[in-house]
Amino acid sequence: MSQTEIRSVLVPITDAELLLPNASIAEIVGYSRPEPIEQAPAWLLGNILWHGWQVPVVSFGMLIEQEASEDREGARICITKALTSNERMPYIGILAQGFPRLVTVTESSLSEVPDSSIHMATAGKAIIGDREAWIPELDRVGQLVAHAAFGTLPLAGV
């Protein structure tokens, strides 16, 4: 029996990586300084203009409280599709420290790191091959960003 393969992307962030489905990535762009959002938390770096959309940019390391700040020198922005059904925010940018790398994930190449979910924005950590990576809860990240950026999508049940 053949294993199901999921094309995925390892996105480098400060001192870690994120594992995202390849289908959730719209584009990787060079870093441009986001326009600040008034009264936003530090992890929400601001908005960039991308293909006519105002895209909020997130420092994932800061969001999950693993980093106090992230270097912007040589950074990229990984534009991901937002999983929330908010027409004002179909995309979210994630600050990346370099170029993401394509990987193929199978059941045998992936193992969970037990008790690793430290923040509501993560599903936990996994080991893919010889690398450890955070698995973000993209729908929850979208809710947190929408709430912080626009004051929408109340976080009931979070």
C-alpha positions in Angstrom: 0.0 0.0 0.0 1.4 3.4 -0.9 1.6 6.2 1.7 -0.1 9.5 1.3 2.3 12.2 0.4 1.7 15.8 1.3 3.8 18.5 -0.4 4.9 20.8 2.3 7.2 23.8 3.0 9.7 24.3 5.9 9.7 28.0 6.6 12.8 29.2 8.5 12.0 31.6 11.4 14.4 32.7 14.1 15.9 29.6 15.8 13.1 27.3 14.4 11.1 26.3 11.3 7.4 26.1 10.5 5.9 23.2 8.6 3.1 24.4 6.3 1.2 22.6 3.5 2.6 23.8 0.1 -1.0 24.6 -1.0 -1.3 27.2 1.7 1.6 29.3 0.3 0.7 32.0 -2.2 4.1 33.5 -2.7 7.5 34.3 -1.1 8.4 38.0 -1.4 11.4 40.0 -0.3 11.0 41.8 3.0 9.6 45.3 2.9 8.9 47.3 6.0 5.2 46.8 7.0 3.1 49.9 7.6 2.4 49.8 11.4 -1.1 49.0 12.7 -2.2 51.3 15.5 -2.4 49.6 18.9 -1.4 46.2 17.4 0.6 43.7 19.6 4.4 43.5 18.9 4.0 40.2 17.0 1.8 41.9 14.4 4.5 43.8 12.5 2.0 45.8 10.3 0.6 45.5 6.7 2.2 45.3 3.4 0.6 45.9 0.0 0.6 42.7 -2.1 -1.3 42.4 -5.4 -3.7 45.0 -4.2 -4.3 43.4 -0.8 -3.4 44.8 2.6 -1.6 41.8 4.1 -0.9 41.7 7.8 2.6 40.4 8.6 3.2 38.2 11.7 6.4 37.4 13.5 5.5 33.8 14.5 8.3 33.5 17.0 7.1 36.6 18.8 3.4 35.4 18.5 4.2 32.1 20.3 6.4 34.0 22.8 9.6 32.2 21.8 11.4 35.3 20.6 11.5 38.9 21.9 12.2 40.2 18.3 13.2 38.9 14.9 15.9 40.1 12.6 14.6 41.8 9.4 17.9 41.9 7.6 17.7 39.5 4.7 14.3 38.3 5.7 11.5 37.3 3.4 7.7 37.3 3.8 5.8 34.1 3.2 2.4 35.1 2.0 -0.1 32.4 3.1 -3.7 31.9 2.4 -5.8 32.8 5.5 -8.1 30.1 6.5 -10.6 32.4 8.1 -13.6 33.5 6.0 -12.8 37.2 6.4 -13.1 39.0 3.0 -10.9 41.8 4.4 -8.0 39.4 5.0 -7.6 36.6 2.6 -3.8 36.4 3.1 -1.4 36.6 6.1 2.3 37.2 5.8 4.7 35.3 8.0 8.2 36.7 8.6 10.7 34.2 7.3 14.5 34.1 7.9 15.5 33.0 4.4 14.1 30.9 1.7 11.5 28.2 2.5 12.3 24.6 1.5 10.0 22.1 -0.2 9.6 18.8 1.5 7.4 15.8 1.0 5.7 14.6 4.2 4.6 11.0 4.6 3.3 9.2 7.7 6.7 7.4 8.1 8.7 10.6 7.7 6.8 12.5 10.3 6.7 12.1 14.1 5.1 14.2 16.8 7.0 15.8 19.6 4.9 14.9 22.6 3.5 17.7 24.8 4.9 20.4 22.5 1.9 22.7 22.0 2.9 25.7 24.0 0.6 28.3 22.5 -2.9 28.4 21.0 -1.4 29.3 17.6 0.4 26.0 17.4 -0.8 22.4 16.9 2.6 21.3 18.4 6.0 20.3 17.0 6.9 17.5 14.7 10.1 15.9 13.5 10.3 15.6 9.7 13.3 13.6 8.7 16.1 15.1 10.9 14.5 18.5 11.4 12.1 19.7 14.2 9.4 22.2 13.1 6.4 24.0 14.6 3.1 23.2 13.1 1.0 26.4 13.2 -2.8 26.3 13.6 -3.4 28.5 10.6 -7.1 29.1 11.3 -6.3 30.2 14.9 -3.4 32.4 13.6 -5.9 34.0 11.2 -8.4 34.7 14.0 -5.7 36.2 16.2 -4.4 38.4 13.4 -7.9 39.5 12.3 -8.8 40.3 15.9 -5.6 42.3 16.4 -5.6 44.1 13.1 -9.3 44.8 12.5 -11.1 44.0 15.8 -13.1 41.3 14.0 -13.6 37.6 14.5 -14.0 37.5 18.3 -12.0 34.8 19.9 -14.8 33.0 21.7 -13.8 29.5 22.5 -10.1 30.2 22.1 
